[in-house]
């Protein structure tokens, strides 16, 4: 007899069916664990024969354009991406487009296009300005993608089996037990589906990051902490001075503390002696008692 509110284990027939469901899903996942996509390493799944290639392509380009031409370049590369079936994913700009001030304009654009059009996009972007730097990387994730699909298929089959078992359950304990297993499998399915969608998005659409700056400016923005010349020398001298003071304070601090403690102890000792001397001095006859 099962206590109220406590799920009972499935009956013998249901338990056998549950084990069959778990063994059916075992080829894709381990019982009680959450399957995840394997990291890129020598042991990762190889591309299965006949599988659709899944290649993640990313790249970056640094362009320099004429003064005041950053906005036009941003519009040009965005139009190029849209013409290839892609879009402008993000834009980060700073400075002004005026040619008479020192606040030179910069922009960083993230473009996404179908992977098959990635090289075409790079070619069109390269015509927008002077290419100062360019990088490209590719990663084959076909094996990981197919592995996720196989795990999802096995888990879906396991979920269907549990749903069938739920219709055969006779007691509240059996219903609760089977429903708990269905919930666990569904949670793993949702997590794996999220990973599959991430891989699908990354392999369907390539990403190109374009950094655009005006001619006469460094390709990469200098770090404001890396000052040179007189300002850098003054800052270095000040840092060394403050560092030396900190070291000196660290060395003298314990000595000063010991001296203060010794002085306080000596003062207390002298005060105690005075009190004792007063109490021991005899009072003269006829002298008023204090």
N, C-alpha and C positions, 0 to 999 in steps of 0.2 A: 504494500500500500504506500502511496506517495503522499507526503505531507503537502497541505495546501500551499501553493505558491512555489513549490520546488519542482523543476522540470525532471521528468523521469527519463531514463535512457530508452532509446527506441527498442521496440520488441525485437525478437530474434529475426523475423523476416525483414523488418525495416533496417535493422542493424546490418544485415548482410547486404542489402541494397545500398546502404550508405557507404559501406566499405568499397563496393563496386564503383560507386560514383567517385570516391576519393582516388581509387586506383586509376580510374579513367582519366582523371585530371593530373595524375602524378607525372605523366610524361612532360607536362608543361610547367608545373609548380610543385614545390615540396609542401606537404601538409603543414598548416600552421605558419607558413612564412609568406612574405609578400614578395613576389617576383619583381625584379627590376631589370632594366636594360643593362647589359654588361658594359663595363668601361672599355675604352679603347686600349687594348693590350694585345700581345702576340696570341693570346688564347681566345680572343673574341671570335664570334661565329663568322665563318667565311661566307662569301656570297654564294648562295645556293644556285645551282645550274638552272637557267631559265627564269630566274627571279628578275623583276624589274629593278634596274640599278637605282640606288638611292645615294646620291652624292651631295654632301653639304659643301657649298662653295662660298667663300668669303674673301673679301679683298679690301684694300684701301689705296687711295691715290691722293697725292698732294699737288695742288695746282696753284700757279701764280698768274694773276690777270692784271691788266692795266689798272692804274689808280682809279677808283670810282666804279670799277666794273664787277664788283663782287655780287651785287644783287642780280645783275644780268646773267652772270655765270650760274648762280643758284637756279634762276628760272630756266636756263638752258638745260642743265643736267636733270632737273625735275621733268621737263618736257620730254627729254630723251627716255627717261624711265617709263613715263606714261605711254609713250609711243611703242614701247616694247611689251606692254601689258603689265607694267609694274606701277609703283607709286613711291612718293616721298614719305619715308617712315618717320623721320625726325629732322629738325633744323635747329641749330644753335649758332647764333650770330652775335657779334660784338663790334663796337666801333661805329663810325659814321661813313657814309658814302661820299662825303665832300673830299675834294682833292687838295684843299688848301690848309687842312689842319694836320696835326700830328697823331690823331686818334685813328690809326689805320684800321680798316675794316677786315674782319675775318668771319668765316662761316664754316661750320661742319655739317655736312648733309649725309644722312643715311638713306640709301636707295635700296629698294627691293624689287627684283624682277624675276620672272621664271628662270630657272637654272639654265635652260638651253639658250637664253638670251644674255647670259652674263658677259660673255666675251664681246658681244655687240655693244653692250652698254659701256664697257671699258673703252672700246674704240671711240664711241661718240663723246664720252666725257673727256678723253684725251685731246679732242679737237677744240675744247672750250678754252683752254689756256695752256700754259707751259707746264708740262709734267715734271715735277721735281723729285718725286718718289712714288713707288708703286709696289704693292705686295699682293700676292694671291695665295690662297691655301685651299686645299680640297681634302675631304674626308669621306671615305666610303662607309656608309652606315647601313648598307643593304642587309648584312648579316643580323645586326641588331634589330632592324625593322621586321624581318621575317621571323626572328625568334619571338618578338613581342606578339606578332599575329598568331603564332602557334600557341603561345601561352593563353592568349585571349580565347582562342577557339576551344582549348581544353577546358578552361574555366567555364565557358558558356555551356558546354556539354554537361559539366558537373552541376551547374545551376539548374539546367533543365531536368536532370535526374532527381535533384532534391525537390523541385517543384512537383514532380510526379509522386514522390514519396509523401509530400505534404497532403496530397489528396487521399492517400491510403491511411493516414494516421487516425487512430481511434480515440486516443486519450489526450487530455490537455498536456500532459508531460511530453508525449511524442511530438505533438504539434509545436510546442515551444522549442524542443531540442532541434527538430528539423529546420524550423524557422531561423534559429540562431546560426546554423550552418549556411543557410541561404544568405543571410546578412553578411557573414564573413566572406563568402565567395564573391558577393556583389561588391563589397568594398575593395577586394583585390582587383576585380574587373575594372572598376572605375579608376583605380590608380594606374594600372597598366594602360588603359585607354588614354589617359592623360599623357603618359610617356610616348605612346605611339603618335599622338597628335603633334607633340613637340617635334619628333623626328620627321614626321610628314611635312610640317610647315618649314622646317629648316632645309629639307632636301628639295621641296617643291619650289621654294623661292630663295634665290641667292641674295646676299647682302653685300653692298659696296658702300664703304664710307669714304666720302670725298671731303678733303680739307682745302678750302679755298682762301687765299690771301692775296693782298696787293703786291705788286712788284716792288722790290726794295726792302721787303720785310723778311725775317728769318722764316724758314719753312715750318719750324715748330716754335711755339710761343716760349720765350725765355722764362725761366723761373725767377720771380722777383727776389728770391733769397740769394741768387747768384750774382751779387753786385760785383763790379769790377772797378779798378781805379781807386781814387781817393776815398770814395764812400765805402768801398769794400775794405780798404786798409783800416779806416777808422772803426768800422764795425768789428773787424777781427781784433784790433787792439782793445776795444771795449770788452769784447767777450773774454779775452785773456785776462784782463784786469779783474773783472767780476769773478772769473773762475779762480784766480789767485786769492782774492779776498775770501771766497767761500772755503778754500782749503785752509787758509790761515785761521779763520774762525773755527773750523772744525778741529784744528790742533790746539788752539788756545782755550777753547770753551771748557774742556774737562779740567784744565789747570786752574782757571778762574773759579770754577765750581768748588774744587778742593780747597782753594784758599779761602773762599767765603765760609765754607763749613768749618775750617780750622779756626778762623777768626771768631765765628759764633761760639764755638766750643770754648775757646780761651776766655772770651768775655763772660760766659756763664760761669766758668771756673773761678774767675776773680770775684764776681759778685757773690758766689757762694762762700768764699773765704772771708769776705768782709762781714757777712751776716754771722758767721761762726765766731769771729773775733769779738764782735759786739756782745754776743750772748755770753762769752767767757769772761769779759772784763768785770772785776768786782766793783760794787757800788760803794762809794766813800760814806763813812758814818755821818749822819745828819743831812746827807744830800737827798734832795727830793726824789722820790721814786718816779721814774718816767711812766 
